[in-house]
Structure formats: C-alpha cells, structure tokens
C-alpha cells in the first residue's frame, strides 16, 4: 500500500495509521526543500507510526535527519515522535504555549493534576484511568528543547514561505501555517472535514469554546484555496466548513440547555445525556478513554454557557454542578 500522496507541488501527505484509535490516521505533511524538508506533525510515539513515517520518507528518498519538524499542537498523535527527531539532531518548531504543555506532559505531576478533574467532573465512579488514554500512553518520554515560534513568524521551505497563525481552541496554543501566495493553509485539528475537532477543558482562566469561535472567525477571512487537515479529507470550501462547525457547537449548546434543570447536574451527568457519534448504546457502554473526551467537551460547552450568563454553577463536595438560572 502506498502511504504517500502528492497534494500540491513539492507537498506530500504521508498517512500515519493510528492503531486502535477512532481517528484512524494522521495526515502527516512533508514540504520538500532543497537542503531541508519540513514535516508537519508526527503520529503517536508507537512503532506502527514510526514504521509508516519511515516508509513514507523512503518513498520520497528522505530520512528523518533530512527534515525539520513543525508541531501544530500538543496532542500525542501530533507530537508523540518528537523525541526521535530530537535524537537525529532535527530542528523542532512549535508554539510556546503548547510546547510548554508537551514538556509538562512528560512528568507524572502533570497527570496527577489532571486526575483531580475526575472528582470535579463527577467521574469518580466511572473507573477512568489515564493509563488507557492515548495522551498518556503515547506521550513523549522526555522534554524537548523546542524552537518556539509566534504568530507572524515565517518558515521558509523551497519556494514556500509559511506564516505562523495562532488559532487556539482545540488546544490552548494551537498553531497553523499559512502560505499567502499559494493560498495554502495547514489547519492541524483546528478545522476538520467529516468530523468535528474536540474542544475540551483547559482551565477556568478562559472560555475555551469562545476562544475557538474567535479563531474560526479569524480563519474565515483568509484567502484559502487549499486547506490541508490533520485527519480525514482536505476541505474544499473553508468558509462553508467553518459555518458548519459553528452551527454544530450552537446545536450542542442548545442541546445542553434542554438537558439541564434547576436542581443542578454534574458535568458527567450532562455528558451522559448528550448525543455522541460513537458506537455505544449508552454511557455505560462508552469506552473509558472516550468518556474523558466527552466529559471535557461537555465542560467546555457548559463553561461557555456560564460565561454567556445563561446558566449558574456551584461546587458541592468537590464536584461541580451546573443548573438553569
């Protein structure tokens, strides 16, 4: 099976299979240059992913040492193999916000802090363990000395000059790459086709769903003819897809308002009553790692409703409850 597809002049997509994961595969992109080529995202820190990457590079007569790496955001299906690039002496670029979190994720203390959210969300009886979570299982084994880039910085590869675009929401520091002349945008997980990016909870400091809406509005105004996503198919009409994504989340917000009552429900209670595109007959049948992602997404929507003044919240015995006003 050929893993490599040419998607534009000197730009190739390498399909990195993500074993036993509902995302199925990562679209890893390579832009060929004269001295160095640029890889965008890696796949899990897992043998099958490394084998696919090396096979794809071999089809292009390249090795890891011939490349530089850009990581769009912190999730392990995008950053998991960064240590392998580090060991080859490769320059690794990412944004500072997510880069710092990637390095924190190499420590047990990070996961212990995340573990506390299970009580906050009302998940203490669902037997969720991060040892089953791909973010934990395939995370980097040691910290990376990243080359941090910020919005407006440029990465020049061959005939292309890519500009860094800050698009937080899916993660706190998600970055995209925009090539204005060729009207190319690498969206990472910010905009996906056929599936919707997970918008999870990253702390009370910001309304992350509201942040995501702002980032979508920002890209809406871009002149884009080729939008390359990190999963599934590319997007032909980015404005139409953005409108669909915004409507999807508005529908979710309205659904939650129909679920809530005046007595108060935990985040877990709300998530268990929401509609999910997953092969499970009910909440008890949900795979445990997916319960974590579903609850995080419910929390992001609840916090947006709270920030909008539409609902109230309170903490009882360490668990957060939301209710209608």
C-alpha positions as CSV (number, residue, x, y, z in Angstrom):
1,X,0.0,0.0,0.0
2,X,1.3,3.4,-0.9
3,X,1.4,5.8,2.0
4,X,2.4,8.9,0.2
5,X,0.1,11.2,-1.9
6,X,1.2,14.3,-3.7
7,X,-1.3,17.0,-2.7
8,X,0.4,20.1,-4.3
9,X,3.7,20.9,-5.9
10,X,6.5,19.7,-3.6
11,X,3.9,18.9,-0.9
12,X,3.2,15.3,0.1
13,X,0.9,13.7,2.6
14,X,2.1,10.6,4.5
15,X,-0.8,8.6,6.0
16,X,0.3,7.6,9.5
17,X,-2.1,4.9,10.8
18,X,-3.2,5.4,14.4
19,X,-3.8,1.8,15.7
20,X,-7.0,1.2,17.8
21,X,-8.0,4.9,17.7
22,X,-11.2,6.3,16.4
23,X,-9.3,9.0,14.4
24,X,-7.9,6.1,12.3
25,X,-4.9,8.0,10.8
26,X,-2.9,11.2,10.9
27,X,-2.2,13.2,7.8
28,X,1.5,13.9,8.1
29,X,2.6,16.5,5.6
30,X,6.0,17.0,4.0
31,X,7.1,20.0,2.1
32,X,10.2,19.3,0.0
33,X,13.0,21.9,0.0
34,X,16.5,22.0,-1.5
35,X,18.6,21.5,1.7
36,X,15.9,20.5,4.2
37,X,12.3,19.4,4.0
38,X,9.6,20.3,6.6
39,X,7.4,17.7,8.3
40,X,4.2,18.8,9.9
41,X,3.1,16.6,12.8
42,X,4.3,13.0,13.6
43,X,1.8,10.4,14.9
44,X,1.9,8.6,18.2
45,X,5.1,7.5,19.9
46,X,4.4,4.0,18.7
47,X,6.2,1.5,16.5
48,X,3.5,1.3,13.9
49,X,3.5,5.1,13.4
50,X,7.3,5.2,13.2
51,X,7.3,2.4,10.6
52,X,4.7,4.3,8.5
53,X,6.7,7.5,8.7
54,X,10.0,5.9,7.7
55,X,8.3,4.0,4.9
56,X,6.7,7.3,3.6
57,X,10.0,9.1,3.8
58,X,11.7,6.3,2.0
59,X,9.2,6.6,-0.9
60,X,10.4,10.3,-1.1
61,X,14.1,9.3,-0.9
62,X,14.4,11.0,2.5
63,X,15.3,10.2,6.1
64,X,14.3,11.9,9.3
65,X,17.7,13.6,9.5
66,X,16.9,15.3,6.2
67,X,14.0,17.2,7.7
68,X,12.8,19.8,10.1
69,X,9.6,19.3,12.2
70,X,6.7,21.6,12.9
71,X,4.2,20.5,15.5
72,X,0.8,22.2,15.2
73,X,-0.3,21.3,18.8
74,X,0.3,19.3,21.9
75,X,-1.8,16.1,21.3
76,X,0.2,12.9,21.2
77,X,-1.0,11.9,17.7
78,X,0.8,15.1,16.5
79,X,3.8,15.3,18.8
80,X,4.4,11.8,20.0
81,X,7.5,11.0,17.9
82,X,9.3,14.4,18.5
83,X,12.0,12.7,20.6
84,X,13.0,10.6,17.6
85,X,13.5,13.8,15.6
86,X,15.4,15.3,18.5
87,X,17.7,12.2,18.6
88,X,18.5,12.9,14.9
89,X,19.5,16.5,15.7
90,X,16.5,17.9,13.8
91,X,15.2,21.4,14.5
92,X,11.7,21.1,16.0
93,X,9.3,24.1,15.9
94,X,6.1,24.7,17.7
95,X,4.3,27.5,19.6
96,X,5.4,28.3,23.2
97,X,2.0,27.6,24.9
98,X,1.5,24.1,23.6
99,X,5.3,23.4,23.7
100,X,5.4,24.0,27.4
101,X,2.4,21.7,28.0
102,X,4.0,19.0,25.9
103,X,7.0,19.1,28.2
104,X,4.9,19.1,31.3
105,X,3.1,16.0,29.9
106,X,6.4,14.1,30.3
107,X,6.0,14.4,34.1
108,X,3.8,12.3,36.4
109,X,2.9,15.5,38.3
110,X,1.1,16.8,35.2
111,X,-1.1,13.7,35.1
112,X,-1.8,13.8,38.8
113,X,-3.2,17.3,38.4
114,X,-5.3,16.2,35.5
115,X,-6.5,13.2,37.6
116,X,-8.1,15.7,40.1
117,X,-10.6,16.7,37.4
118,X,-12.3,13.4,37.7
119,X,-13.8,14.4,41.0
120,X,-14.6,17.9,39.7
121,X,-16.5,16.5,36.7
122,X,-18.3,13.8,38.8
123,X,-16.4,10.9,37.1
124,X,-15.1,9.2,40.3
125,X,-17.3,6.1,39.8
126,X,-16.5,5.6,36.1
127,X,-13.2,3.9,36.7
128,X,-11.3,6.2,34.3
129,X,-7.6,5.8,34.3
130,X,-5.1,7.9,32.2
131,X,-3.1,4.7,31.6
132,X,-5.8,4.0,28.9
133,X,-5.7,7.5,27.5
134,X,-3.7,7.9,24.2
135,X,-2.5,11.3,25.5
136,X,-0.7,9.4,28.3
137,X,0.2,6.2,26.6
138,X,2.0,7.7,23.6
139,X,3.3,10.9,25.1
140,X,7.0,12.0,24.8
141,X,9.3,10.2,27.2
142,X,11.5,13.3,27.8
143,X,11.3,17.1,27.4
144,X,12.2,18.8,24.1
145,X,14.2,21.9,23.6
146,X,11.8,23.4,21.1
147,X,12.4,26.3,18.7
148,X,9.5,28.4,19.8
149,X,7.7,30.4,17.1
150,X,4.9,33.0,17.5
151,X,2.2,34.4,15.2
152,X,3.7,36.2,12.2
153,X,7.0,34.3,12.2
154,X,8.0,32.6,8.9
155,X,9.2,29.2,8.0
156,X,10.8,29.2,4.5
157,X,11.0,25.9,2.7
158,X,11.8,25.7,-1.0
159,X,9.5,28.0,-2.9
160,X,7.2,28.4,0.0
161,X,7.1,31.0,2.8
162,X,4.7,29.8,5.6
163,X,3.5,32.3,8.2
164,X,2.6,31.1,11.7
165,X,-1.0,31.7,12.7
166,X,-2.2,31.4,16.3
167,X,-5.5,29.5,16.3
168,X,-6.2,28.4,20.0
169,X,-9.4,26.4,20.9
170,X,-8.8,22.8,20.2
171,X,-5.8,23.3,22.4
172,X,-4.6,26.5,24.2
173,X,-1.8,27.1,21.9
174,X,-2.7,25.5,18.5
175,X,-0.8,27.0,15.5
176,X,-1.4,26.8,11.8
177,X,0.7,27.5,8.7
178,X,-0.5,29.9,6.0
179,X,1.1,30.4,2.6
180,X,-0.5,33.6,1.3
181,X,0.9,33.4,-2.3
182,X,-0.3,29.9,-2.9
183,X,-3.4,30.2,-0.7
184,X,-2.5,27.2,1.3
185,X,-3.4,26.6,4.9
186,X,-2.3,23.7,7.2
187,X,-5.1,23.6,9.8
188,X,-3.9,20.8,12.1
189,X,-7.0,19.9,14.1
190,X,-8.5,23.4,14.1
191,X,-10.7,22.7,11.1
192,X,-11.5,19.1,10.1
193,X,-13.7,17.6,7.4
194,X,-16.3,14.9,8.2
195,X,-15.6,15.1,12.0
196,X,-15.5,17.9,14.4
197,X,-12.5,18.9,16.5
198,X,-12.8,18.1,20.2
199,X,-13.0,21.2,22.3
200,X,-12.0,20.2,25.8
201,X,-11.5,21.9,29.1
202,X,-8.1,23.6,29.8
203,X,-8.8,25.5,32.9
204,X,-11.1,28.2,34.3
205,X,-8.8,31.0,33.0
206,X,-10.6,31.3,29.7
207,X,-13.8,30.3,27.9
208,X,-12.1,27.9,25.5
209,X,-15.1,27.4,23.3
210,X,-15.5,31.2,22.9
211,X,-11.7,31.3,22.1
212,X,-12.3,28.6,19.4
213,X,-15.2,30.6,17.9
214,X,-12.9,33.6,17.7
215,X,-10.2,31.5,16.0
216,X,-12.7,30.2,13.4
217,X,-13.8,33.8,12.7
218,X,-10.2,34.7,12.2
219,X,-9.5,32.0,9.5
220,X,-12.9,32.7,7.9
221,X,-11.5,35.9,6.4
222,X,-8.4,34.2,5.0
223,X,-8.0,33.7,1.2
224,X,-7.6,29.9,1.1
225,X,-7.9,27.5,-1.9
226,X,-6.1,24.5,-0.3
227,X,-6.9,23.7,3.3
228,X,-5.0,20.6,4.4
229,X,-6.3,19.0,7.6
230,X,-4.6,16.6,10.0
231,X,-7.3,14.0,9.8
232,X,-9.6,12.7,7.1
233,X,-10.0,14.6,3.8
234,X,-8.9,18.2,2.9
235,X,-11.5,21.0,2.9
236,X,-12.6,22.5,-0.4
237,X,-14.6,25.4,1.0
238,X,-13.2,26.6,4.3
239,X,-15.9,29.2,4.8
240,X,-18.7,26.7,4.4
241,X,-16.9,24.2,6.8
242,X,-16.4,26.9,9.4
243,X,-20.1,27.8,9.3
244,X,-20.9,24.1,9.7
245,X,-18.6,23.8,12.7
246,X,-20.0,26.9,14.4
247,X,-23.6,25.6,13.9
248,X,-22.5,22.2,15.3
249,X,-21.4,23.8,18.5
250,X,-24.5,26.1,18.7
251,X,-26.6,22.9,18.4
252,X,-24.6,21.3,21.2
253,X,-25.1,24.4,23.4
254,X,-28.9,24.3,22.8
255,X,-28.9,20.6,23.5
256,X,-27.3,21.1,26.9
257,X,-29.8,23.8,27.8
258,X,-32.6,21.2,27.2
259,X,-30.7,18.7,29.4
260,X,-30.1,21.0,32.4
261,X,-32.6,21.5,35.2
262,X,-32.9,23.9,38.1
263,X,-31.5,21.5,40.6
264,X,-28.1,21.0,39.1
265,X,-26.3,18.3,37.2
266,X,-22.6,17.3,37.2
267,X,-20.5,17.5,34.1
268,X,-20.6,13.8,33.8
269,X,-24.4,13.8,34.1
270,X,-24.7,16.2,31.3
271,X,-22.2,14.3,29.1
272,X,-24.0,11.1,29.6
273,X,-27.3,12.6,28.2
274,X,-25.7,14.3,25.2
275,X,-25.8,12.9,21.7
276,X,-22.5,11.3,20.6
277,X,-21.3,9.8,17.3
278,X,-19.9,6.7,18.8
279,X,-20.7,3.0,18.7
280,X,-22.1,2.7,22.2
281,X,-25.7,2.0,23.2
282,X,-25.5,4.1,26.3
283,X,-23.0,5.8,28.7
284,X,-22.1,2.6,30.5
285,X,-21.1,1.2,27.1
286,X,-18.8,4.1,26.3
287,X,-15.0,3.2,26.1
288,X,-13.5,4.8,29.2
289,X,-11.0,7.0,27.3
290,X,-13.9,8.4,25.3
291,X,-15.8,9.2,28.5
292,X,-12.9,11.5,29.3
293,X,-13.0,13.3,26.0
294,X,-16.8,13.6,26.0
295,X,-16.9,15.0,29.6
296,X,-14.2,17.5,28.7
297,X,-16.2,18.7,25.7
298,X,-19.3,18.9,27.8
299,X,-17.4,21.0,30.3
300,X,-16.2,23.4,27.6
301,X,-19.7,24.0,26.4
302,X,-21.0,24.4,30.0
303,X,-18.4,26.9,30.8
304,X,-19.3,28.8,27.6
305,X,-22.9,28.9,28.7
306,X,-21.8,30.1,32.1
307,X,-19.6,32.8,30.6
308,X,-22.5,33.9,28.5
309,X,-24.7,34.3,31.6
310,X,-27.2,31.6,30.6
311,X,-26.6,29.1,33.5
312,X,-25.2,29.0,37.0
313,X,-22.7,26.7,38.7
314,X,-21.5,25.7,42.2
315,X,-19.2,23.2,43.8
316,X,-20.5,20.6,46.3
317,X,-18.1,18.2,48.0
318,X,-15.5,18.8,45.3
319,X,-17.9,18.2,42.4
320,X,-19.1,20.9,40.0
321,X,-22.8,21.3,39.3
322,X,-24.5,23.4,36.6
323,X,-28.1,24.5,36.6
324,X,-30.5,26.7,34.7
325,X,-30.9,30.2,36.1
